[in-house]
Amino acid sequence: EFWGEFGEGLRYAASSPVIWGLPLVALFINAALVPMELLLPKQMLALGAGAAGYGLFFGLLEAGMIVGSLGMVWLNDRVPIRLSSVYGTCGIGLYILALASTQTTTPMYALAVVLGFLGAVTNISVMGIFQNRVAPEYYGRVGSLLNMVGTAGQPLTQLALAPVADHVSIALIFAVAGVVTLLGAAGWSVLLRAERATVPPALPA
C-alpha cells in the first residue's frame, strides 16, 4: 500500500513540468545558502568582525526574511507568484555573486537583508504554486517529496564543500554558488513556460 501510493505520487509529479520542478527549486534555494553558513565564520574572522559579525549577518538575514514574508502576506494575490519565484531565485543568485566580491563587512550586512527578503519571497511563491497547481488529494505525497528533495540540498552541498572548503577561496565558492543558483532560476523559468504551453488556461496561475 505504501509503495503503491508512493509510486502514484511520483507518477503524478512527473505528469507536470512545474510539479516535478518544485522540489528542484527548493533544493537550489537551500543549497545556495549552505556556503554562507559554512564559510562566513572564517570570512568574518578574516575581516576582523568575528563571532559578533557572523551573528549580525544572520540576524539581518532573518530580518529580511520577516520583511519579505510580511510583504507577501500583505500583497497576497496581487503578487504574480510564477514571476516572483523566478525573479526571487535569480535575485538570490545575483546577490550571492555580489557577496563573492565584497571585501568589507558593511556591504555584506546590506546584502544579508536583501538575501533574506528574496529568500522569503521565493519560498512563499514556490509554496503558492504548490497549493495552486497540486490537487488537494496529492498534497501529502507531493509535499513530502518537495520537503525531502529541498532538505537534501543542504547536506549534499556540505558534502561537496567539505573536501575543498579549506583549499579554495571563499570568493570562488560564493561565485560558483551564485552561478549555479542563476542556472536553477533559468531552468525553473523554462519549466514554467513549458507548462503554460501545455496546460489548459483554466488551471490556476
C-alpha atoms as one frame of an Amber mdcrd trajectory, in Angstrom:
protein
   0.000   0.000   0.000   2.760   2.445   0.940   4.823   1.756  -2.181   1.708
   1.910  -4.330   0.850   5.392  -3.026   4.478   6.448  -3.284   4.635   5.368
  -6.920   1.337   7.072  -7.658   2.662  10.285  -6.161   5.790  10.098  -8.317
   3.715   9.492 -11.436   1.520  12.446 -10.598   4.546  14.692 -10.045   6.130
  13.527 -13.303   2.970  14.470 -15.219   3.705  18.193 -14.923   6.961  20.124
 -15.531   6.078  22.551 -12.751   5.214  19.906 -10.161   8.418  17.924 -10.598
  10.368  21.161 -10.843   9.111  22.460  -7.485  11.378  20.175  -5.381  14.357
  21.123  -7.554  13.794  24.834  -6.933  13.600  24.165  -3.197  16.869  22.213
  -3.467  18.630  25.096  -5.257  17.449  27.667  -2.700  18.554  25.603   0.288
  21.853  24.597  -1.315  22.687  28.207  -2.217  22.651  29.268   1.438  24.966
  26.496   2.656  28.277  28.189   1.674  27.317  31.205   3.781  26.586  29.084
   6.829  29.837  27.123   6.499  32.281  29.788   5.347  31.079  33.089   6.796
  32.654  32.450  10.223  36.048  32.234   8.503  35.287  35.310   6.395  34.183
  37.326   9.419  37.374  36.408  11.261  39.434  37.485   8.266  37.609  40.832
   8.170  38.019  41.373  11.916  34.310  41.128  12.724  34.492  37.749  14.462
  31.521  35.984  16.033  29.642  39.271  16.528  29.783  39.993  12.800  28.620
  36.460  11.997  25.685  36.809  14.369  24.777  40.222  12.988  24.842  38.915
   9.418  22.366  36.133  10.132  20.271  38.387  12.326  19.899  40.766   9.382
  19.202  37.797   7.107  16.331  36.763   9.395  15.072  40.359   9.491  14.972
  40.401   5.697  13.028  37.131   5.722  10.466  38.592   8.137  10.010  41.707
   5.994   9.679  39.590   2.841   7.164  37.255   4.464   5.040  40.109   5.815
   5.156  41.833   2.440   3.959  38.705   0.647   1.124  38.256   3.155   0.092
  41.882   2.784   0.151  41.838  -1.026  -1.445  38.370  -1.146  -2.996  37.625
  -4.562  -1.536  40.788  -6.089   1.840  39.053  -6.369   2.345  37.081  -9.646
   3.856  34.089  -7.879   5.241  32.437 -11.002   7.247  35.530 -11.881   8.261
  36.212  -8.285   9.541  32.630  -7.903  11.787  33.079 -10.955  12.935  36.613
 -10.130  13.444  35.696  -6.491  15.671  32.735  -7.337  17.553  34.831  -9.895
  17.982  37.595  -7.330  19.413  35.177  -4.783  21.986  34.065  -7.338  22.940
  37.656  -8.194  23.323  38.672  -4.574  25.450  35.641  -3.769  27.656  36.700
  -6.680  27.797  40.196  -5.191  28.706  38.675  -1.844  31.668  36.969  -3.534
  33.157  40.356  -4.424  32.675  42.117  -1.085  35.811  42.885   0.909  34.280
  44.721   3.898  31.514  43.916   6.357  29.169  46.846   5.633  28.056  45.702
   2.151  27.822  42.138   3.484  25.308  43.270   6.094  23.271  45.098   3.461
  23.331  42.020   1.239  22.152  39.880   4.161  18.897  41.854   4.397  18.292
  41.592   0.649  19.078  37.869   0.609  16.653  37.232   3.444  13.950  39.226
   1.688  14.443  37.383  -1.597  14.558  34.008   0.145  11.204  34.638   1.812
   9.594  35.874  -1.406  10.878  32.867  -3.349   9.871  30.270  -0.764   6.369
  31.700  -0.361   5.961  31.913  -4.143   7.015  28.272  -4.542   4.552  27.166
  -1.866   1.829  29.250  -3.515   2.467  27.499  -6.833   2.362  24.178  -4.983
  -1.049  24.974  -3.484  -2.454  26.222  -6.788  -1.042  23.537  -9.040  -1.173
  20.336  -6.966  -4.530  18.616  -6.484  -5.516  18.570  -2.766  -5.584  14.766
  -2.656  -1.886  14.776  -3.586  -0.758  17.461  -1.117   0.724  14.930   1.302
   2.640  12.876  -1.240   3.939  15.733  -3.358   4.576  17.890  -0.285   6.705
  15.129   1.239   8.693  14.879  -1.992   9.165  18.663  -2.011  10.429  18.674
   1.579  12.674  15.648   1.078  14.422  16.938  -2.050  14.622  20.514  -0.775
  16.106  19.461   2.549  18.620  17.211   0.797  20.200  20.294  -0.776  21.922
  21.251   2.476  23.732  18.002   3.389  24.635  17.308  -0.238  26.189  20.752
  -0.613  28.034  20.333   2.679  29.472  17.034   1.467  30.559  18.660  -1.802
  32.217  21.574   0.008  33.981  19.557   2.700  36.988  18.455   0.595  37.606
  21.908  -0.922  36.459  24.436   1.674  39.954  24.956   3.114  41.748  24.883
  -0.237  39.629  27.179  -2.424  38.960  30.876  -1.880  35.647  31.851  -0.319
  35.026  34.271  -3.173  35.276  31.441  -5.702  32.886  29.218  -3.741  30.352
  32.056  -3.450  30.733  32.774  -7.171  30.064  29.144  -8.070  27.041  29.063
  -5.743  25.694  32.214  -7.378  26.131  30.872 -10.912  24.510  27.539 -10.021
  21.552  29.383  -8.490  21.176  31.501 -11.634  21.174  28.338 -13.731  18.478
  26.947 -11.452  16.398  30.088 -11.977  16.797  29.751 -15.749  15.742  26.096
 -15.641  12.729  26.919 -13.491  11.680  29.644 -15.950  11.871  27.115 -18.795
   9.673  24.651 -16.875   7.068  27.335 -16.165   6.953  28.308 -19.837   6.736
  24.667 -20.912   3.710  24.087 -18.715   1.990  27.277 -19.863   2.250  25.904
 -23.380   0.621  22.591 -22.447  -1.917  23.063 -19.646  -5.436  24.469 -20.179
  -5.845  28.175 -19.355  -8.462  27.262 -16.729  -5.750  25.963 -14.385  -4.811
  28.471 -11.659  -1.752  30.594 -12.272
